Amino acid sequence: MTKADIISDVFDKVGLPKQDAEELVEMILDTIKQTLKQGDTVKLSGFGNFVVRQKRSRKGRNPKTGQEIEITPRSVVSFRPSMIFKEHVIESTASAPTIPATAAE
């Protein structure tokens, strides 16, 4: 699913004009980005939490040359889904039909 798909869903379900649906989705995403940029956590009840974590510097290896390099400290965004979200996804995938593997001939 893309951002355009989300905008179309909002347009279809809420009945806003397409332009307003796009602005609404953009405002929500911008609010989430700005909150994370400030270092705050975004908690969406029933969905999950977006958290900015700090990673320490560490040693790594260039896979092409094998040379050891220092990986600099950095900030990363992580997402922790809520239990409700996890249960919904697990329930949805459990009820989906499975495609049987074809036998090698």
C-alpha positions in Angstrom: 0.0 0.0 0.0 1.3 3.5 -0.9 0.5 6.9 0.4 -1.7 7.4 -2.7 -3.7 4.3 -1.7 -4.2 5.7 1.8 -5.4 9.0 0.4 -7.8 7.1 -1.9 -9.1 5.1 1.1 -9.7 8.3 3.1 -11.4 9.8 0.1 -13.7 6.7 -0.3 -14.5 6.2 3.4 -14.7 9.7 4.8 -16.2 11.4 1.7 -13.8 14.4 1.7 -12.8 15.8 -1.6 -9.6 14.2 -2.9 -7.6 17.4 -2.3 -8.7 17.6 1.4 -8.1 13.9 1.9 -4.5 14.3 0.6 -4.0 17.4 2.9 -5.3 15.4 5.9 -3.0 12.5 5.3 0.0 14.8 4.8 -0.8 16.7 8.0 -1.0 13.5 10.0 2.3 12.2 8.6 4.0 15.6 9.1 2.9 15.7 12.7 4.4 12.2 13.3 7.6 13.3 11.6 7.9 16.5 13.5 7.2 14.8 16.8 9.9 12.2 16.2 12.3 14.8 15.0 11.9 16.5 18.4 12.9 13.2 20.1 9.4 12.5 21.4 7.5 9.2 21.2 4.4 8.8 19.0 1.8 6.5 20.7 -1.2 5.5 18.6 -3.6 3.5 20.8 -4.5 0.2 19.3 -1.8 0.6 16.6 1.7 1.0 18.2 4.5 3.3 19.2 7.1 5.0 17.1 10.3 5.7 19.1 13.6 7.4 18.3 16.5 5.4 19.6 20.2 6.2 19.8 22.6 3.6 18.5 26.2 3.6 19.8 29.2 3.6 17.5 30.4 0.2 16.7 32.9 -1.7 14.6 31.8 -3.0 11.2 33.4 -4.5 8.2 33.3 -3.5 4.6 31.9 -6.6 2.9 33.7 -5.8 -0.4 37.2 -5.4 1.0 36.9 -6.9 4.4 38.5 -3.8 6.0 37.3 -3.0 9.5 35.5 0.4 9.8 34.0 2.5 12.5 30.2 2.9 12.2 29.2 6.3 13.7 26.6 6.7 16.3 23.1 7.6 14.9 19.5 7.9 15.6 17.0 5.4 14.3 13.2 5.2 14.4 11.7 1.9 15.6 8.1 0.8 15.6 6.6 -1.4 18.3 3.1 -2.7 17.4 0.5 -2.9 20.1 -1.0 -6.2 21.2 -4.3 -5.3 19.5 -2.4 -4.6 16.2 -0.4 -7.9 16.5 -3.6 -9.9 17.2 -5.4 -8.3 14.2 -2.5 -9.1 11.8 -2.0 -12.6 13.1 -5.8 -13.2 13.0 -5.9 -11.8 9.4 -3.0 -14.0 8.2 -4.3 -17.1 9.9 -7.6 -16.9 8.2 -6.1 -16.2 4.8 -6.0 -19.2 2.5 -2.6 -20.7 2.0 -1.2 -21.6 -1.3 0.0 -25.2 -1.4 3.6 -25.8 -2.5 3.9 -27.6 -5.8 5.5 -30.9 -5.8 8.8 -31.3 -7.8 8.3 -33.5 -10.8 
